[in-house]
């Protein structure tokens, strides 16, 4: 068990080994969920995605340009568990 000290500002610093255990690196966010009985759940926050971040993600990575029909067929096979 690790014991942390609360500062005058009400802040707590997580020790390096705790951050490593959570898989958190510099600049990442942390989620804290209050639980019953005064407990907290702490975990690495999952970054939210947006369509703007997805568009063009694979641009220029392949010489082949897929048609809309090929994209739809590939998506349907993926959802069906086939590759």
For each residue, the residues with C-beta under 8 A, 3 or more apart:
1:
2: 15 17 18
3:
4: 12 13 14 15
5: 12
6: 10 11 12
7: 10 11 12
8:
9:
10: 6 7
11: 6 7
12: 4 5 6 7
13: 4
14: 4 18 19 30 42
15: 2 4 18 19
16: 19 20
17: 2 20 21
18: 2 14 15 21 22
19: 14 15 16 22 24 25
20: 16 17 23 24
21: 17 18
22: 18 19 30 42 43 44
23: 20 44
24: 19 20 28 30 44
25: 19 28
26:
27:
28: 24 25 44 45
29: 44 45 47
30: 14 22 24 42 43 44 45
31: 41 42 43 44 45
32: 40 41 42
33: 40 41 42 43
34: 39 40
35: 39 40 41
36: 39
37:
38:
39: 34 35 36
40: 32 33 34 35
41: 31 32 33 35
42: 14 22 30 31 32 33
43: 22 30 31 33
44: 22 23 24 28 29 30 31
45: 28 29 30 31
46:
47: 29
48:
49: 53 54
50: 53 54
51: 54 55
52: 55
53: 49 50 57
54: 49 50 51 57
55: 51 52
56: 59
57: 53 54
58: 61 62
59: 56
60:
61: 58
62: 58
63:
64:
65:
66: 70 71 74
67: 70 71
68: 71 72
69: 72 73
70: 66 67 73 74
71: 66 67 68 74 75
72: 68 69 75 76
73: 69 70 76 77
74: 66 70 71 77 78
75: 71 72 78 79
76: 72 73 79 80
77: 73 74 80 82 83
78: 74 75 81 82 83
79: 75 76
80: 76 77
81: 78
82: 77 78
83: 77 78
